[in-house]
Amino acid sequence: MLLEAGGIAASVNPPALTPHRKARGVTENQHAKKRMRTLARSRVPGSRYATHYSGSHRRHRYYERFSTSSFASDITEGDVTAGEDPVVRQAAIDALGNMNGTVVAIEPTSGRVLAMVNQKLALSGGAQPCSTIKLSVALAALSEGVIDEQTEVPLGRRSRMNLTEALAHSNNAYFEAVGRKLGFEKVQYYAHQFGLGELAGYQIPGEQLGTYPEEEISSKLGGVGKMCSFGEGISMTPLQLGALVTAISNGGTLYYLQHPNSSDEVASFQPRVKRHLDIEPVIPELSDGMAGAVMYGTARSVHLNFNEESILGKTGTCSRAGTRYGWFASYANTDVGRIVTVVFLQGGHPTFGPKAAEIAGRMYRNLYDHKFFVAGDAGTTPAPPDLEKISTQATPQE
């Protein structure tokens, strides 16, 4: 080897390697080849692992594989729309775009479905509710006096959280603890009172039934804690979630949802009350967490498109059998233009709760731009003066 120093070339022979250095050189070469093979595998498309190098450290990140696409075409094919509100329907269609999902919009003073985009999915047997189940659990715990809005639940040695923050940030550990304290029997009782496990609609053709277990899921699956934190073992439909949020928004009236199929049915529409829920005293304590979710929590993506009116909601994200679900249920807290919306998405990596919240924000923006939240321009079906006359004994079509 030639070394240049001060312009003079000199020939230098490298020192001979000792047996120890030879062995170390072989080992280093083996490690180098192994690192190159690992790096090559991490760059293969669809790899389950991606390797990230930072100095001399390596870390592996797990990527879940999904078999369902987050995008779809012709999702409105076959929808029955003659009895829907055309402004609300178009706002929902434009907001959903080409996402593989459904949007359901409900008038909370009557239970009338104003729009149902992608009715095949909306009326299907539903899916795991993910973190939207926290609404049912929170109402149960508040009703039983297990917690109030400010009760701080221990989450670890130095961590505590109250209901408002737990809903806003969708904290699983909080709701696991609350669910275990309630116990399965009370959790199940309130879930049925809120309409889970039964048809939400009144004579809506094609509506399928979600499921709520008759027994607590096994401890291997997390027991009642996992049922209460993100709906493990439960199947909920968009209509069921919409009916529950409608009751929250109107003070406790759980309506049968009705989907008029013609202008004549709209003209003769009469609300039907399934039952009155004794939740009005605790709704303000729940509402603060739902408002927090939109203002600074998991649903703050609503504000990417809309912040003119107060929106209260709850997100949900989870996955099962190669499909990820994204939920967002919300209502506009206004004196006029009262509306409940449920966005449900299914697919892969682009699908998650904050994306559903973003879609809801686009829908509210579309409605706002069409004067939906202006007195005299919004609302299509005023509630009759005496709902008790059209009340609780009606039996939905099975």
C-alpha positions in Angstrom: 0.0 0.0 0.0 1.3 3.5 -0.8 1.0 6.3 1.7 1.7 9.9 0.7 3.3 12.2 3.4 4.9 15.5 2.6 5.0 14.6 -1.2 7.2 11.5 -0.6 5.8 8.1 -1.5 6.8 5.2 0.7 5.9 1.6 0.6 4.4 0.2 3.7 3.6 -3.4 4.3 0.5 -4.1 6.4 1.1 -6.0 9.7 0.3 -9.6 9.7 -3.0 -10.6 11.3 -2.7 -12.7 14.5 -5.0 -15.7 14.8 -7.2 -13.7 17.2 -7.6 -10.8 14.8 -8.3 -13.3 11.9 -11.1 -14.8 14.0 -12.5 -11.5 14.9 -12.5 -10.4 11.2 -14.4 -13.5 10.2 -17.0 -12.8 12.9 -17.3 -9.1 11.8 -17.8 -10.2 8.2 -20.6 -12.6 9.3 -22.3 -9.9 11.2 -22.0 -7.5 8.3 -23.6 -10.0 5.9 -26.4 -10.7 8.4 -27.1 -7.0 8.6 -27.2 -6.7 4.9 -29.7 -9.7 4.6 -31.9 -8.1 7.3 -31.9 -4.8 5.5 -32.7 -6.4 2.2 -35.7 -8.3 3.7 -37.0 -5.1 5.3 -37.1 -3.4 1.9 -39.2 -6.1 0.3 -42.7 -4.8 -0.5 -45.3 -6.2 1.9 -42.8 -7.2 4.4 -44.2 -7.8 7.8 -41.4 -6.0 9.5 -39.6 -2.8 8.6 -36.1 -2.3 10.1 -35.1 1.2 11.1 -31.5 2.1 11.8 -30.4 4.9 14.1 -26.6 4.9 14.6 -25.7 1.5 15.9 -29.2 0.7 17.1 -31.9 -1.2 15.3 -35.6 -1.4 16.0 -38.4 -3.4 14.4 -41.9 -2.0 13.8 -44.8 -4.4 13.4 -47.1 -3.8 10.4 -50.5 -5.4 10.4 -51.6 -6.9 7.1 -55.1 -6.2 5.9 -57.1 -8.0 3.1 -59.9 -5.4 2.8 -59.5 -2.3 0.7 -60.2 1.1 2.3 -61.7 2.3 -1.0 -64.7 1.3 -3.1 -66.7 2.4 -6.1 -70.5 2.4 -6.7 -71.2 2.4 -2.9 -74.6 4.1 -3.4 -75.8 1.5 -5.9 -79.2 0.1 -4.8 -79.8 2.8 -2.2 -83.5 3.7 -1.7 -83.5 7.5 -1.6 -87.0 8.8 -2.4 -87.8 9.6 1.3 -84.4 11.1 2.2 -83.4 14.7 2.6 -81.6 15.5 -0.7 -79.3 18.2 0.9 -78.3 15.9 3.7 -77.7 13.0 1.4 -75.6 14.9 -1.0 -73.5 16.3 1.8 -72.9 12.8 3.1 -72.0 11.4 -0.4 -69.6 14.3 -1.0 -68.0 13.8 2.4 -67.5 10.1 2.1 -66.0 10.2 -1.4 -64.5 6.9 -2.4 -64.0 5.5 1.1 -65.3 2.0 1.8 -67.9 3.0 4.3 -71.3 4.3 5.2 -72.8 7.5 6.5 -76.1 7.6 8.4 -77.7 10.9 9.4 -80.6 11.0 11.8 -83.0 13.7 13.0 -82.7 13.5 16.8 -86.1 15.0 17.6 -87.9 12.2 15.7 -85.7 9.3 14.8 -86.1 9.9 11.1 -83.2 8.8 9.0 -82.4 11.8 6.8 -79.8 10.0 4.7 -78.3 6.5 4.6 -75.4 6.3 2.1 -74.3 2.7 1.2 -77.4 1.1 2.7 -76.0 -2.4 2.2 -73.3 -1.7 4.7 -75.4 0.4 7.0 -78.0 -2.4 7.3 -75.5 -5.2 7.6 -74.9 -7.2 10.8 -72.4 -4.6 12.0 -68.9 -4.9 13.3 -66.9 -4.6 16.5 -67.8 -1.2 18.0 -64.2 -0.5 19.0 -64.0 2.5 21.4 -67.5 3.8 20.6 -68.6 1.2 23.2 -67.2 3.5 25.8 -70.3 5.7 25.5 -72.6 2.9 26.7 -70.1 2.0 29.5 -69.8 5.6 30.6 -73.6 6.0 30.8 -73.9 2.7 32.8 -71.2 3.8 35.3 -72.6 7.2 35.7 -76.2 5.8 36.2 -74.9 3.4 38.8 -73.0 6.0 40.7 -69.7 4.1 40.2 -68.1 7.2 38.9 -68.9 10.9 38.3 -67.3 13.2 35.8 -64.4 14.1 38.2 -63.7 10.6 39.7 -60.1 9.9 39.1 -59.4 6.2 38.3 -55.9 4.9 39.0 -54.2 3.6 35.9 -50.8 2.9 37.3 -48.5 3.8 40.1 -48.4 7.4 39.2 -51.3 7.9 36.7 -54.9 8.8 37.3 -57.6 10.0 34.9 -61.2 11.3 35.0 -64.1 10.6 32.7 -63.7 13.7 30.6 -60.1 13.0 29.7 -60.7 9.2 29.3 -63.4 9.9 26.7 -61.5 12.7 25.0 -58.4 10.5 24.6 -60.2 7.2 24.4 -58.2 5.6 27.2 -58.6 1.9 27.3 -57.2 1.3 30.7 -59.7 3.6 32.3 -62.7 1.8 30.8 -61.3 -1.6 31.5 -61.1 -0.6 35.2 -64.6 0.9 35.2 -66.0 -2.2 33.3 -64.5 -4.6 35.9 -66.0 -2.5 38.7 -69.4 -2.5 37.1 -69.3 -6.2 36.4 -70.7 -8.0 33.3 -74.4 -8.2 34.5 -74.7 -4.5 34.8 -72.7 -3.7 31.7 -75.0 -6.1 29.7 -78.2 -4.7 31.3 -77.4 -1.2 30.3 -76.2 -2.2 26.8 -79.6 -3.8 26.2 -81.4 -0.7 27.6 -79.5 1.4 25.1 -80.5 -0.7 22.2 -77.5 -3.0 21.6 -78.5 -6.5 20.6 -81.8 -5.5 19.1 -83.0 -4.0 15.9 -82.7 -0.2 15.9 -85.1 0.4 13.1 -88.9 0.2 12.7 -89.8 -1.8 9.6 -86.6 -1.0 7.7 -86.3 -3.6 5.0 -83.0 -5.5 5.1 -81.9 -4.4 8.5 -79.8 -7.1 10.2 -79.2 -7.5 13.9 -75.9 -6.9 15.8 -75.0 -9.2 18.7 -74.3 -8.7 22.3 -73.0 -11.7 24.2 -75.2 -13.4 26.8 -72.1 -14.2 28.8 -68.8 -12.5 29.6 -66.1 -13.3 27.1 -63.2 -15.5 28.3 -60.4 -14.1 30.4 -58.0 -15.0 27.6 -59.8 -12.5 25.5 -59.7 -9.9 28.3 -63.1 -10.5 29.9 -65.5 -7.7 30.7 -62.6 -5.2 30.7 -61.9 -5.7 27.0 -65.6 -5.7 26.3 -65.8 -2.2 27.9 -62.7 -0.7 26.4 -63.1 -1.5 22.7 -66.0 -3.9 22.3 -64.3 -7.2 22.2 -66.9 -9.9 21.4 -69.7 -7.4 20.4 -71.1 -6.6 17.0 -72.8 -3.3 16.7 -74.6 -1.8 13.6 -74.4 1.9 12.5 -78.1 2.2 13.2 -77.7 1.0 16.8 -75.0 3.5 17.5 -77.0 6.2 15.8 -80.0 5.5 17.9 -77.9 5.6 21.1 -76.3 8.9 20.2 -79.7 10.3 19.2 -80.9 9.5 22.8 -77.8 11.2 24.2 -78.4 14.3 22.1 -82.1 14.7 22.9 -82.0 14.0 26.6 -82.9 10.3 26.8 -85.6 9.4 24.2 -84.6 6.2 22.4 -86.5 6.3 19.1 -87.1 3.5 16.7 -85.2 4.8 13.6 -87.5 5.1 10.5 -86.4 5.4 6.9 -89.2 6.8 4.7 -89.2 5.4 1.2 -91.4 8.0 -0.5 -92.5 11.6 -0.3 -95.9 10.3 1.0 -94.2 8.5 3.9 -92.4 11.7 4.7 -95.6 13.7 4.7 -97.3 11.2 7.1 -94.2 10.6 9.2 -94.8 10.0 12.9 -92.0 9.3 15.4 -92.1 6.1 17.4 -90.5 5.9 20.8 -88.9 2.6 21.8 -88.3 3.6 25.4 -87.3 6.6 27.6 -83.9 6.3 29.2 -83.2 7.7 32.6 -80.0 9.4 31.6 -80.8 13.1 31.4 -79.1 13.9 34.7 -75.8 12.4 33.7 -75.7 13.5 30.0 -73.8 16.7 30.9 -71.0 14.7 32.5 -70.8 12.5 29.4 -71.0 15.5 27.0 -67.9 17.2 28.3 -65.8 14.2 27.2 -67.5 14.0 23.8 -66.8 17.7 23.3 -63.2 17.2 24.5 -62.7 14.5 21.9 -63.5 17.0 19.1 -61.8 20.0 20.6 -58.4 18.4 21.6 -58.8 14.6 21.6 -59.1 11.7 19.1 -61.7 13.5 17.0 -60.0 16.8 16.5 -59.7 16.0 12.8 -63.3 17.3 12.6 -61.8 20.8 12.8 -59.8 20.2 9.6 -63.0 21.1 7.8 -65.5 22.5 10.3 -65.4 24.6 13.6 -68.3 27.0 13.2 -70.6 25.0 15.5 -70.2 22.8 18.5 -69.8 19.1 17.6 -69.7 16.3 20.2 -68.6 12.8 19.3 -66.7 9.6 19.9 -64.2 7.8 17.7 -63.4 4.1 17.5 -60.6 2.2 15.8 -59.8 -1.6 15.9 -59.3 -4.5 13.6 -60.4 -8.1 13.1 -59.7 -10.8 10.6 -57.8 -8.7 8.1 -60.1 -5.7 8.3 -59.7 -2.4 10.2 -62.7 -0.5 11.3 -63.1 3.3 11.8 -66.1 4.7 13.6 -67.2 8.2 14.5 -70.6 9.0 16.0 -71.5 12.6 16.7 -74.1 15.3 17.0 -74.3 19.0 16.3 -75.0 20.8 19.5 -77.1 23.7 18.1 -80.5 25.2 18.6 -81.3 24.6 14.9 -80.2 22.1 12.3 -80.1 19.3 14.9 -78.5 16.2 13.4 -76.8 13.0 14.5 -74.2 11.4 12.2 -72.5 8.0 12.2 -69.6 7.4 9.9 -68.4 3.8 9.7 -65.4 2.8 7.6 -63.8 -0.6 6.8 -60.6 -1.4 5.1 -56.8 -1.3 5.8 -54.2 1.2 7.0 -56.0 4.3 5.7 -59.1 3.4 7.8 -59.3 4.5 11.4 -61.5 6.6 13.7 -59.9 10.0 13.1 -60.4 9.5 9.4 -64.1 8.9 10.1 -64.2 12.1 12.2 -62.6 14.0 9.3 -65.3 12.8 7.0 -68.0 13.9 9.5 -66.3 17.3 9.5 -66.6 17.5 5.8 -70.2 16.6 6.0 -70.9 19.3 8.6 -69.1 21.8 6.4 -71.3 20.9 3.4 -74.4 21.2 5.5 -73.2 24.6 6.9 -72.5 25.9 3.5 -76.1 25.0 2.5 -77.6 26.9 5.4 -78.5 23.8 7.4 -77.7 25.4 10.7 -79.7 28.6 10.0 -83.2 29.0 11.6 -85.9 28.5 9.1 -83.8 26.5 6.6 -83.1 23.4 8.6 -85.2 20.5 9.8 -87.8 18.7 7.9 -89.9 16.8 10.4 -91.2 18.6 13.5 -91.9 16.3 16.5 -95.6 16.0 17.4 -96.8 17.6 20.6 -97.5 14.3 22.4 -95.0 11.6 21.6 -96.6 9.3 24.2 -99.5 8.6 21.9 -97.1 7.1 19.4 -94.9 5.3 21.7 -93.5 2.2 23.1 -95.5 -0.8 22.2 -94.7 -0.9 18.5 -92.9 -4.1 17.4 -90.2 -3.7 14.7 -90.1 -6.0 11.7 -87.9 -8.9 12.4 
